[in-house]
Amino acid sequence: MSRTAEYLTDLAEDAGIVAELEALTAYAAYVGNAEYAVATFEDAYEGEWDDLEDFAHDRLMETDDEYRAAVEGCRGWRPQLDMTAWQCDYFHASSGHVFRSL
């Protein structure tokens, strides 16, 4: 295990965070600060998706009744999403993990 991974693991354990080291490492690289990453990881981490568009679609299916009704009413149809807007609020790491901007 690298020194950085050990450091992140120690910080996470001290903060009482039970997190995937891969996701925490990706988040720390994104925010650029290990202490901040550990402090905000649980609020920022959304899960793992193949890409940000899949995450956006799933989020809308869960939270937007009109979107869900439109998609369910037209089988096989998936609306075009404004991914630039989603990228302002969320980050999709190359490892597949999605984080909300805080």
N, C-alpha and C positions, 0 to 999 in steps of 0.2 A: 504494500500500500504506500502510495506517495506521501510525502510530508503534508501536502495540501489536503489530500483526502483524510489523513489522520487528524489534521487541524479541524477540518469541517466536522468530522465525526465527533471529536471532543467537544466542540462548540454545541453541536446538536444534542449530545448527551447531557451536557451541563444545563441546556435550556429545557430539557425534558421533551424534546421533539423526537418522535419516532417517524423517521422519513427514509425513503429510498435514497441511498447515497448518490446514485446516478442522477436522480432528479434534483437533489440538493446541489450537487456539483454543477449541473447545467444552470441552475438558477443563480448560483454564486458567480459563475462566469458571465452571465447576462447582466447582473446588477453591479458587478465589479467590486463587491465588498463582502467578505465572508461573514462578518458579524451582522450586517444588515440582512444578508440572505437568511441566516438562521432565525433572526428576529421576525422576519416577515414571511417566511416560507409557507406556513400553514394558511395564511390569508391569500397568498398569491397562487398557490398550486391548484390547478384545475383538473389534472389527470393526464392521460396519454392518448393521443390520437395520431393517425397517419399524417394528417396535415391540418392546417388551421381551418380550412373550409369545412372539413368533416366536423370539427369541433363546433364551428359556428352553426352548422345545420342542426347538430344534436342539441345545442343550447336553445335554438329557436323552436325546435320541436317540443322541448320541455317547458318553455316559458311563454310562447306566443300562440294563443289559441287560433288566431286568424291564419297564421303561417301554417300551423299544423293542419287545419281544415283544408287549406288550399292544396297542400302536398298530398294529404290523404284522399282528396277528391279527384286527383289526377294521377293515377298510378304511374310510376316511372318518371314523373316530371320532378325536376328539382330546380327551383328558381336560381337565377344568377345572383350572387351576393356581392355586396360592395366590400371586397376584402381589404381595401385600403383603410376603411373605417374600422374593421375588426383588428387590423394590425396596429392601430393607434392604441387599442385597449388591451391587446393580448400579444404574447410572444410565443412562437412555436419553435422549440429547440430542435436541432438536427436529430436528437435522440428520441423525439416524438412527444416530449413533455410540453404541456401548455401552461403558461403563467399569465395571470392577470396583472396589468400594470397598476402599481399602487401609488 
